[in-house]
Amino acid sequence: MYKLLIVTDREDIRQMFETQIDWASLGCRSPRMADTAEAAIELINTKAVDAVGLHLPKAKAAPLVRFLNYGRPSLPVFTVYSSLEKQMNVLKDTRRLLDKMHQDFADEGYDEETMLTIQRDEMIHGMLAGDYTEWDRLRSMLTLTRIRINAEATCVLYEIDMPQGDVFSDHHYHAQRRLERALRNNFFGRYVDGIYYAVAVLTPRHVRLVCIPMMNEAEEDAEAFAARADEHVQDSISRIREYLDLDMEVTESAWLNGLKEFIENVK
């Protein structure tokens, strides 16, 4: 059973976790509790913890956030609500993520960080495909999967057409999945110069890409950010043509006022 740590100084939230949730039905033990960042760090360093729920004022949470970012980057962190209904949805998402992270891939020696990366990539694909329609749930999933992006900052959307996509799919097994992995790992990348490149191959011809500022980057003029993103995108498209012999054409690009605007308008 999974071991959770809840970090909050709110007694009402603590009571909710202690008395209103059937932990066995979620495949979890009753969670450990901490009311300060320092106490939470001590528990994480001395006890087995599979995921952390955090609800502290920003200043009080800062030492724990720094510790998680640099000391435990693959430890899932879930959003804590005072609403039981919202919290149950988050806990179910957390359970699903933990189940996937602990899957047995036979002879594959995947470590925790690799497994979280796989689940993060799947979540990003779902976001770009329009699977997330509620902002709170998307924001919660971004936190849970530890994607260090500024989801509320200006980002840039690209819709890309691959005229040869149908032919490519006919000649390659699991073509869309393999191509998406190649675009993510070998061409666009994930984190490049302070920008996160979220990419998905939605159909044999349709690639969607959103360029998002990373968290804690220095504030940048939107035009300068867009110019840097566009330079990288165009360079990546040129390399894709060179190495994969696939033409890609940007059919649409647009600035977005954060990922909330994206999920409200995605088709």
C-alpha positions in Angstrom: 0.0 0.0 0.0 1.2 3.5 -0.8 2.6 5.8 1.8 1.6 9.4 1.6 2.8 12.5 3.5 0.4 15.4 4.1 2.0 18.8 4.9 -0.4 21.4 6.2 -0.8 23.7 9.2 -4.6 23.9 8.7 -6.5 21.8 11.3 -9.6 21.5 9.2 -7.6 20.0 6.3 -5.8 17.7 8.7 -9.1 16.5 10.1 -10.4 15.8 6.7 -7.5 13.6 5.8 -7.6 11.8 9.2 -11.4 11.1 9.4 -13.2 11.5 6.1 -11.2 9.3 3.6 -11.2 5.5 3.2 -7.5 5.1 2.6 -7.7 1.3 2.1 -10.1 1.8 -0.9 -7.3 4.0 -2.5 -4.6 1.4 -1.9 -2.9 3.7 0.7 -2.1 3.6 4.3 -3.3 6.3 6.6 -1.0 9.2 5.7 1.8 10.6 7.9 1.2 14.3 8.9 3.6 17.3 9.2 2.7 20.9 9.9 6.0 22.5 8.9 8.4 22.2 5.9 11.2 21.2 8.3 9.2 18.4 9.8 8.2 17.2 6.3 11.9 17.2 5.1 12.8 15.1 8.2 10.1 12.6 7.5 11.0 12.3 3.8 14.7 11.7 4.7 13.9 9.0 7.3 10.7 7.3 6.2 9.4 5.8 3.0 7.2 8.2 1.2 5.5 7.6 -2.2 3.9 11.0 -2.7 3.5 14.4 -0.8 0.5 16.6 -0.5 1.3 20.2 0.3 -0.8 23.0 1.7 1.2 25.7 3.4 1.5 29.5 2.9 4.1 30.2 0.2 6.8 31.5 2.5 6.5 28.6 5.0 6.4 26.1 2.1 9.6 27.5 0.4 12.2 25.2 2.2 10.2 22.1 1.3 9.6 23.2 -2.3 13.4 23.8 -2.7 14.1 20.4 -1.1 11.7 18.6 -3.4 12.9 20.4 -6.5 16.5 19.6 -6.0 16.6 16.7 -3.6 13.5 14.7 -4.7 12.6 15.7 -8.3 10.8 12.4 -9.0 8.6 12.3 -5.9 5.0 13.1 -6.9 3.5 16.1 -5.2 -0.3 16.4 -5.2 -2.6 19.4 -4.7 -4.3 19.6 -1.3 -7.9 21.1 -1.2 -10.2 21.8 1.7 -13.1 20.3 -0.4 -13.4 16.5 0.0 -14.9 16.1 -3.5 -12.0 17.9 -5.1 -9.5 16.1 -2.9 -10.9 12.6 -3.8 -10.4 13.4 -7.5 -6.8 14.4 -6.9 -6.1 11.3 -4.8 -7.5 9.0 -7.5 -5.2 10.7 -10.0 -2.4 10.2 -7.6 -3.2 6.5 -7.2 -3.3 6.0 -10.9 0.0 7.8 -11.4 1.7 5.7 -8.6 0.3 2.5 -10.1 1.9 3.4 -13.5 5.1 4.4 -11.9 5.3 1.0 -10.1 4.4 -1.1 -13.1 6.6 -4.1 -13.8 8.3 -3.8 -17.2 9.9 -7.2 -16.9 13.6 -6.9 -17.8 13.6 -3.1 -18.3 15.5 -1.5 -15.4 13.5 1.7 -15.3 14.2 3.8 -12.3 11.7 6.1 -10.6 12.7 9.2 -12.5 12.3 7.4 -15.9 8.9 6.1 -14.9 7.7 9.5 -13.9 9.1 10.9 -17.2 7.0 8.4 -19.1 3.9 9.3 -17.2 4.6 13.0 -17.6 4.9 12.6 -21.4 1.6 10.7 -21.5 -0.1 13.4 -19.6 1.3 16.1 -21.9 0.0 14.1 -24.9 -3.4 14.0 -23.3 -3.3 17.7 -22.7 -2.4 18.5 -26.3 -5.1 16.1 -27.5 -7.8 17.9 -25.6 -8.3 15.4 -22.8 -8.2 18.0 -20.1 -11.1 20.5 -20.1 -10.9 21.7 -16.5 -8.2 24.1 -15.5 -8.0 22.9 -11.8 -7.5 19.3 -12.9 -4.8 20.2 -15.4 -3.0 22.3 -12.9 -3.2 19.5 -10.4 -1.7 17.0 -12.9 1.1 19.4 -13.8 2.0 19.6 -10.1 1.6 15.9 -9.6 4.0 15.0 -12.4 6.6 17.6 -11.4 6.7 19.5 -14.6 8.6 22.7 -13.8 6.8 25.1 -16.1 5.0 28.4 -15.7 1.6 27.3 -16.8 0.1 30.8 -16.4 2.7 32.6 -18.5 2.5 33.5 -22.2 3.2 30.5 -24.3 3.2 29.8 -28.1 1.1 27.3 -30.0 2.2 25.7 -33.3 -0.1 23.5 -35.5 2.1 21.6 -37.9 1.2 19.6 -41.0 3.2 16.6 -42.2 2.2 16.0 -45.9 4.1 12.7 -45.9 2.6 11.5 -42.6 0.2 9.0 -44.1 3.0 7.3 -46.1 5.3 7.3 -43.0 2.6 5.7 -40.9 2.1 2.9 -43.5 5.7 2.0 -43.4 6.5 2.1 -39.7 5.0 0.0 -36.9 3.4 2.2 -34.1 4.5 5.2 -36.3 2.8 8.0 -34.4 4.1 6.9 -31.0 7.6 6.3 -32.3 7.6 9.6 -34.2 6.3 11.5 -31.1 9.1 10.0 -29.0 11.7 10.9 -31.6 10.4 14.5 -31.8 10.5 14.8 -28.0 13.8 13.1 -27.4 15.9 14.0 -30.4 14.6 17.1 -32.1 12.4 19.6 -30.2 13.6 18.3 -26.8 11.8 18.9 -23.6 13.6 21.6 -21.6 15.8 23.8 -23.9 17.2 27.2 -22.8 14.4 27.9 -20.3 11.6 26.7 -22.6 9.6 23.5 -22.3 8.5 22.1 -25.7 5.3 20.1 -25.3 4.8 18.0 -28.4 2.2 15.5 -29.6 1.6 13.6 -32.9 -2.2 13.7 -33.0 -2.8 12.1 -36.4 -0.4 10.8 -39.1 -0.4 14.4 -40.5 -1.0 16.6 -37.5 1.6 17.6 -34.9 0.8 20.0 -32.1 3.5 21.9 -30.2 3.2 24.3 -27.3 6.3 26.3 -26.1 6.0 27.2 -22.4 8.4 29.1 -20.1 10.0 27.1 -17.4 9.4 27.9 -13.8 11.7 30.4 -12.0 13.1 31.8 -15.3 13.9 35.5 -15.5 10.9 37.5 -16.8 11.1 37.9 -20.5 9.3 40.1 -23.0 6.7 38.0 -24.8 8.1 38.9 -28.3 11.6 37.9 -27.3 10.3 34.6 -25.9 8.3 33.9 -29.0 11.3 34.7 -31.2 13.5 32.3 -29.3 10.9 29.6 -29.5 10.4 30.1 -33.2 14.1 29.9 -33.9 14.3 26.6 -32.1 11.2 25.2 -33.8 12.4 26.1 -37.3 15.8 24.7 -36.6 14.2 21.5 -35.3 12.0 21.2 -38.4 15.1 21.6 -40.6 16.8 18.8 -38.7 13.7 16.5 -39.0 13.8 17.0 -42.7 17.5 16.2 -42.9 17.5 13.1 -40.7 14.0 11.7 -41.1 13.3 12.9 -44.6 9.9 14.3 -43.4 8.7 17.7 -44.4 6.8 19.7 -41.8 4.9 22.9 -42.4 3.6 25.3 -39.7 0.0 26.0 -40.6 -0.8 28.1 -37.6 0.9 29.8 -34.7 -0.5 31.9 -31.9 0.3 33.4 -28.6 -1.7 32.1 -25.6 -2.2 33.7 -22.2 -1.2 30.5 -20.5 -2.4 26.9 -20.7 -5.8 27.8 -19.3 -6.5 29.6 -22.6 -5.2 26.6 -24.5 -7.5 24.0 -22.9 -10.5 26.4 -23.2 -9.9 26.6 -27.0 -8.3 23.3 -28.0 -10.0 21.4 -30.8 
